[in-house]
Amino acid sequence: MQIKWLKTALLDLDDEAAYITRNNPRAAALTVKRITQTIELLNQRPLRADLVELRTLEN
């Protein structure tokens, strides 16, 4: 499975990171990292989507 980012999704992620950075640059970097890691995990193991969704909601 190949996950492709929409341009609007990347722009949204950039906007969200910029917004968070205003108050907490470290939190912004961690947020972007967790989102991209989760997407990569889905890319590597698409059948685990339900587990990723649950883990994301719990954290």
Contacts in CASP RR format, 6 or more apart in sequence:
PFRMAT RR
TARGET T0000
AUTHOR 0000-0000-0000
METHOD contacts of the structure
MODEL  1
MQIKWLKTALLDLDDEAAYITRNNPRAAALTVKRITQTIELLNQRPLRAD
LVELRTLEN
1 42 0 8 1.000
1 43 0 8 1.000
1 46 0 8 1.000
2 43 0 8 1.000
3 39 0 8 1.000
3 42 0 8 1.000
3 43 0 8 1.000
5 39 0 8 1.000
13 32 0 8 1.000
13 35 0 8 1.000
16 31 0 8 1.000
17 28 0 8 1.000
17 29 0 8 1.000
17 31 0 8 1.000
17 32 0 8 1.000
18 28 0 8 1.000
20 27 0 8 1.000
20 28 0 8 1.000
20 31 0 8 1.000
21 28 0 8 1.000
34 59 0 8 1.000
38 52 0 8 1.000
38 56 0 8 1.000
41 48 0 8 1.000
41 52 0 8 1.000
42 48 0 8 1.000
42 49 0 8 1.000
42 52 0 8 1.000
END
